[in-house]
Amino acid sequence: MRAEGWRPTPFREFVLKVHQRCNLACDYCYVYEHADQSWRDRATVMPGHVVEAAARRIGEHAARHGLDRVRLVLHGGEPLLAGRDRLRAMVRTVRAALPCPAEFTLQTNGTLLDEATLDWLRADEVSVGVSLDGPPGANDRHRRYADGRGSSGAVHRALSLLSRAEHRDVYAGLLCTVDPESDPIGCYEALLAFDPPAVDFLLPHANWERPPPGGTPYAHWLIPVFDVWYDSRPQATRVRLFESLIALTIGGRSRSEQVGLSPAALAVIETDGAVEQVDALKSAYEGACSTGVNVLTDPLDAALGHPGVVARQIGVRGLADTCRACSVHRICGGGHYAHRYRRGSGFRNPSVYCADLLRLIRHVGGRVTADLGRLGR
């Protein structure tokens, strides 16, 4: 690929898997319920020497590539199980090693989020994203404790705190996995009730070997939500998937790994220091995320040459022939890389959500084109 003029895009976003366990047992979780079970053999909490090595490698990478900013996500499992003091020390260790500003976000299921934690997040300028799948009936269908209790009560208490004025500056938004059995508008309104600055809708991680449950009625769910959101602009809460589709429709770039051909610039660092590709690949097969690189022994640039990383950075050349022949391939981008997997052909396939993506893209394109046409009169 280098001979053809391609050069790797440096990593700008780093997911730190600070804790390998979770206090919930969500039935769709790609970490615990899918093919890759490597979490069982890794340290429960990222130890100090791994944090220091990760910080050093990220700093080296940023300096080598002249990055003006990086983004770090504290993730798990459930990162708050690591404890506030350990998380604060991690953030400060990483910041001290960087030659550029860093944006930190903690992604949590919300059940352990309390006033003291929010005070720490605000003091250390760490924003927080919370996972919630809509009203209690929808959320608790999948997001439950191991004993079967729903998590919505604990999450609602946390979001009531997070929605208060004094914590508003650390509120990153809500992450919602689409459940086609739920009412789309009811779900969207339940999320808006917590006044999030942004909402991110995700398709459940599935592939051709493990198709999504109930077929693929996901466009039928997303389209009415898009219409309500689109008609409420400019006051609308930001929705990354919808904003990305609009930007791609008019020739811009995507901010969502679910669509578009923007080069992947994310690396995951596990508790043992392993540098992996996007962790959603755990839904495909054991070892699908692996790069063979570890921050204890290798620079992050060593992962840039991994075939999986390259495939997600070379744009249209990484797509299946079927995708390249499609009229919307530059908008769709083949869909989420993890959703393309099929045994025998790997990830060089259309997304298992292909039909839904096509329907959603055409709908969004139709609305945007109609509005542009009215503006041009």
N, C-alpha and C positions, 0 to 999 in steps of 0.2 A: 504493500500500500504506500510505503514511503516513496517508492520509485514512481508512483503515480501522482506525487505531490501532496499526499495526505500527511499531516503532522498531528500528533496527539494533542487533545485538549487537556490541560492540567485539571486535576481535581480541585474543586472550589467548595464542595460541601462534604462534610465528614460526619457520619453517624457513629457515635461512640456507644457501643453496647455495654453500658456501665453495670447492668445487672441481668443475669440470664434467667431469672425466675419471675413468675407473675403471681399475683394474688387472685387473679380471675382465671376462668377456664372457658374462654370464648370458643364456641364450636367451629368457627371458621379460621382460627388463628393459624397463619402460615408458619409460625415458629414451632408450635407444639403439636399441631394437628395434621401437618402435611408430611411430605416425604422425607425431608432432611431433619434428622433428630440429633444433630451434632451438639446442640446445647447441653445434652446430658453429660458430655465428656469435657466441658469447659468449666473454668473457674466460675463460681456463682457471682462474685463481684470482681470488677476489674481491679487488680492489685496496683499498689502505688508505682512499682517499677514499670508496669505496662503503661500506666497513665503518663509517666515521664517520657517513656520512649515514644508514645503516640504524639505527645506534645512536641518533642524534638523533631520527629519526622514531618509533622504538619508544618512546623516552622521552616524547616529546610526546603520543603516543597514550595511553600509560599514565596520564600526568598529566591529560589532558583528560577521561578517563573514570573517573578515580579508582580504577584497578585496584590491588588489594592484592598481586598477584603475577602474573608472566608466565612463560611457558615458552619456551625457545629450543632448537632442535634444529640441531646442526651436521651438515650433510648434503652429499650430492654427487649423482652420481659417488661417489668415495670420499674423504671429508673428510681422512683421514690423509695423503693425497698432498700436502696443503697444508703439512705439516711442523709439528712441535710448537711451534716458536717463533712462527710466524705464527698458529696457532690460539690459543695462550695470549694473544697480543696482541689478537686479535679478542674473546675472552671478556672481557678486562679493559676494553677500549674500550666494549663494550656495557654491562657492569655499571656503569661509571662514569657512563653517561648515563641510567640508570634511576632513577625516583623510588620504586621499590618493589623488593622481593626478586625474584630471577630464578632459576629452575631450569634448568640447562643439561644437555642430553644430547647425546652424540655417537653417531650411528648409523653403524656401520661393517660392512664385510664381514668384518672380523676378521683378515685376512691380514697386516696391518702392525702389529697390536697387540703391543707388547712391554713389558718391565718398565719402561723409562724413560718410555714413554707413560702407563702406568698410574700411575706415581709423579706425573707432572704432573696427570693427571685427579684424583687424590685431593687433591693440594695445592690445586687450583683449584676443587674441589667440582663437578666435571663427571662425571655418570654416563655409562655407556656401554651401548648396546644392540648386539647382534651378530646378524647374519643367518646362520641355519643351517637347512637343510631336512631335517634328520634324519640317519640313519646315512650313511656314505660313499657307498654305492650310490645312495641317493636324492638326497643333496645334489649329488653330482658328475654326476648326469644333466643338471642345468641350470646349476649354479653352477661354471663352469669358467674357466680362463685362456684367452686368445685362441688359444693353441697346443693347446688341448684337454685340458690337465692339470686334474684335479679340484682343488678348493680345500679339501677337508675336512681334509687333513693340517695345513695352516697354521692353519686355524680352530681345530682341536682343540688345537694347541699354545697358541694365544692363550687359549682358554677354560680350559685347565688352569691358566694363570696367574691369570686372572680369578676362578676359583673358590677361590683361596687366601684364607685368613682376612684377610690384610692388605689385600686388594683388594675385599673383600666389599661395603664401603659404596659403591663406585662401580658395582656390577653392577646394571644396570637390567633386563636380561632378554634373551630370545631372540625373534627375529622369524622365523617359518617360513611360507613360501608352500606351500599345500597342493598336493600332487601325488597325484592319485587312483590313480596306478600304484604308489605306495609302500604299504607295510603301515602302516595308521594307528597301531596300538598299538606296533609296532616303532619307528615314527618318534617317537611321544610319549615312549617309554622312552629313546630315544637322546638326546632333548633333556633329559629329567630327569637323565640321567647327569652333566650339568654343573651340577646343582643351581641352576637359574636361579630368581630370585625371582618372575619372571613369564614367560609365554610368550604371544606374540600370533600367532594363526593368521590368515593372509590368503588370500583367494581370488585366483587369478591375475587380473590386470587384463584384462578382456575386455568386449565389448559386442555389440550385435546385428549390427554390420558385421563384427566379428572375434570370433566366438563362441569360447568356451573349447575347447581341444583335447579330443577324446574325449567330446563331449557334456557333460552335467552330473551326474556321479556323486558330487558333492562332499558332499552330505548323508550318503551311505552311508559316507564317510570320516570326517566330523566326529562323527556320532552315537556310534559306539563309543568315540571319544576322550572325548567329553563324559561318557559313562556311567562310564568308568574314573575320570575327574577328579572327577565328582560324588560317586561312592561313596567317594572317598578324603578328602573334606573332614572336618574343617577343616584337615588338614595339607597339603592340596593346594597346589601352585604356582598362583599367580594366572593365570587365562586371561581376558584382557579381553573377548573375544567372548562366552564363556560367562557371565561375570559380568554383562555388559550384557544378555544375553537374559533372565537370571533377574530382574534389576532391572526390566526393562521388563515382564515377565510380571506382576509384583506392583505395577505402577504407578509404578515409579521411572524414572530417567533412564539414558541410555546413555553409556558412555565410549568407544565405538567408532564411527567414522564408517561402519562397515559396516552398522549397524542403528540404528533409532530415529529420532526427529524432533528431537533436540537441535539448536539453531541452530549452524551451522558458525562457528567462531571462530578459524580458522587462516588465515594468510597466508604465502606463500612469497616470499622475496626472492632473486632470482637474482644471479649474479656481476656483471651489468651494472647492478644496482639495480632491475630490473623487479619490480614487485609482482604476483604471480600467485596464482591460486586453487590448490587442492590439486593437487600435481604429477601425481597419478595420471591427471588429465584428458589428459595427453600421449598416453595410449593411444587417445584418441578421434579427434582430427584436429589438424592443424597450427594452432596458435594457440588451442586450446581453453582453455588456462590464462590467457590474456592478460586483463588488466584495463585496459591503457593507462596505468597509474599507475607512476611511478618514484620511488624515494626521493630521487633527486638533485633532483627538481623538485616533488614533490607530497607532501602529508600522507597518512598511511595512511587517514584517514577518506574520502579520495576513492575508495578501492576499495570501501567499504561500500555504495555505491549501484550497483555493477555488477550487471546482471541475474543473472549466475551466482551471485554472492554472496547476493543477495536471495533467489533461488530456494532456496538451501540454508539460509535462516534463517526462512522463513515457515511451516515445518512442513507440515501436511497440505495447505495451499493450493498447495504446490509439487508435489504428487504427480499422476500421471496418473489419469484417471477410473477406469481399471481397478484401480489400487492403492487408491483411496479407497473402492471398493466391496468390498474384501477385508476379511474379519473380523480379520485380524492386521496391518492397515496401520500401526497405532500402534506395534507392536513391530518390524515389518520396516522401516518408514520408507521403503519403496521400494528398500532396499538401498543399496549404495555408489553415489554420484551418477555416478561414471565408468562404471559398469556398465550404465547406462540408455540410453546413446547409441544412436540410430538415425538414419541420414541421412534428412532430410526432416522429422522430428519432434523432433530434438534430444535433450534429456534428459528429456522428459516422457513417459516410458515405464516399464514395470516393469523391474526388473533382469533382465539376461540369465540370472541365477542364481535367478530367481523360484521355480521348482519346488523347488530345493534349500533355499532359505530357508524356504519354507512347511513343508517336511518337517521341517527342523531345529527351527523354532519350535514346531511342534506337539509334537514329541518332548520338547523342554525343558519346554514348558508342561505336558505330561502328567505328567512326573516331579515338577515343582514343586507342581502342584495336588494330586497324590496325597499328597505330604509335608505340605502345609498341612492337608489333610483329616484326616490322622492326628493332627496337633497339636491340631486343634479338637475332637477327640472327648472 
